[in-house]
Amino acid sequence: MRRIKEVEIGDRKVTIRELTVAEVRNWFKDLGKMRENGVDLVNEGIIADASLEDVVRMSDVTMDDLDRLTPSQIEPMIATCREINPHFFQLRHRLSEAARAMSLPVKD
């Protein structure tokens, strides 16, 4: 059964849900599209080891909702996303490490 948890952000309850394997596959496919269309560095870097797109993908908030919040308001959502989706964040970390390793210069 899919795990779901609610987080209170101000006067709103945000629902965070566990991703299915298919949703994780779609996320991975979307990474390729991101490379082609350009990366929004704010979305990808404002919160360590997660993106704002991750929050949108795992919850009932939109990017417009997030744009009206501060990072300190978003962080509890990210913490719950990490709690509910540990496998996703482990995969995200492994892929990030692999990408870094592949971009390192090779020494002769």
C-alpha positions in Angstrom: 0.0 0.0 0.0 1.3 3.5 -0.9 2.4 5.5 2.1 0.8 8.9 2.5 1.5 11.6 5.2 0.2 15.1 5.7 2.3 18.0 6.7 1.0 21.4 7.9 2.5 24.3 6.2 1.0 27.5 7.6 -2.7 27.1 7.5 -2.6 24.4 4.7 -2.2 20.6 4.9 0.0 19.2 2.2 -0.3 15.6 1.3 3.0 13.8 0.6 2.8 10.4 -1.1 5.2 7.5 -1.8 6.1 7.3 -5.5 5.4 4.1 -7.4 8.1 2.4 -9.4 6.5 3.8 -12.6 6.6 7.3 -11.2 10.3 6.9 -10.4 10.9 5.7 -14.0 9.0 8.7 -15.3 11.2 11.0 -13.1 14.3 9.4 -14.6 13.0 9.9 -18.1 12.2 13.5 -17.2 15.9 14.0 -16.3 16.8 13.5 -19.9 14.3 16.1 -21.0 15.7 18.5 -18.4 19.2 18.2 -19.9 17.8 19.0 -23.3 15.7 21.9 -22.1 18.0 23.3 -19.6 18.2 23.0 -15.8 16.5 25.5 -13.5 19.3 25.9 -11.0 17.0 27.4 -8.3 14.6 24.5 -8.5 17.5 22.0 -8.4 19.7 23.7 -5.8 17.8 25.7 -3.3 17.3 22.6 -1.0 20.3 20.2 -0.6 19.8 16.8 -2.2 16.3 17.5 -3.5 14.6 19.6 -6.0 11.4 21.6 -6.0 10.2 19.4 -8.8 10.7 16.4 -6.4 8.3 18.1 -4.0 5.7 18.7 -6.7 6.0 15.1 -7.9 5.5 13.7 -4.4 2.8 16.0 -3.2 -0.4 17.9 -4.0 1.4 21.2 -4.3 2.2 23.0 -7.6 5.3 25.0 -8.5 3.2 28.1 -8.2 2.4 27.1 -4.6 6.1 26.6 -3.8 7.1 29.9 -5.4 5.0 31.7 -2.7 6.8 29.9 0.1 10.1 30.4 1.8 12.8 27.7 1.9 12.1 27.3 5.6 8.5 26.5 4.8 9.4 24.0 2.1 12.0 22.2 4.2 9.3 20.3 6.3 7.8 19.0 3.1 11.2 17.9 1.8 11.8 16.1 5.2 8.6 14.2 4.8 9.3 13.4 1.2 12.6 11.9 2.3 10.8 10.0 5.1 8.1 8.6 2.8 10.4 8.0 -0.3 13.8 6.8 1.1 14.4 4.6 -1.9 13.9 7.5 -4.3 16.4 9.7 -2.5 18.9 6.8 -2.3 18.6 6.4 -6.1 18.9 10.1 -6.6 22.1 10.2 -4.5 23.6 7.2 -6.4 22.8 8.8 -9.8 24.3 12.1 -8.6 27.5 10.3 -7.5 27.7 8.4 -10.8 27.3 11.6 -12.7 30.1 13.3 -10.7 32.4 10.3 -11.2 31.8 10.4 -15.0 32.6 14.1 -15.2 35.9 13.9 -13.4 39.0 14.2 -15.6 40.9 11.0 -16.1 44.5 11.1 -15.0 47.1 9.3 -17.1 
